Amino acid sequence: MFTLRVVRHGHQEQLLAECPAACVPARGEVLQLDVTDANGEPAGPSTLWRVISVTLHVPSVRSQPPADGSPLGVRLVEVAVLHDSEIPAPMAQRESAVLSEIL
């Protein structure tokens, strides 16, 4: 597990979400951010965000082992996103073509 941080790309990066995660989103994927109440029920509108970059914060070989004795590892993955409606048409078409080749 690591912390997944979702940040809106732009001049003033805005934190949109931060939570524990076990999988890393890929560039070009769409994340759906949901608003939930204390019971996990929907409490507001969901929004779609396109991943434009993924940064894994990897400890270098010069890093000290954690004080708790756990092994070094990736603890933070940060993804930069744009609202799906903000993606320019040519860029969206190119991303769609790349994804179709992968799938």
HELIX and SHEET records of a PDB file:
HELIX    1   1 ASP A   84  GLU A   86  5                                   3    
HELIX    2   2 ALA A   89  ILE A  102  1                                  14    
SHEET    1   A 5 GLN A  14  ALA A  21  0                                        
SHEET    2   A 5 PHE A   2  ARG A   8 -1                                        
SHEET    3   A 5 LEU A  76  HIS A  83  1                                        
SHEET    4   A 5 THR A  47  HIS A  57 -1                                        
SHEET    5   A 5 VAL A  30  LEU A  33 -1                                        
END                                                                             
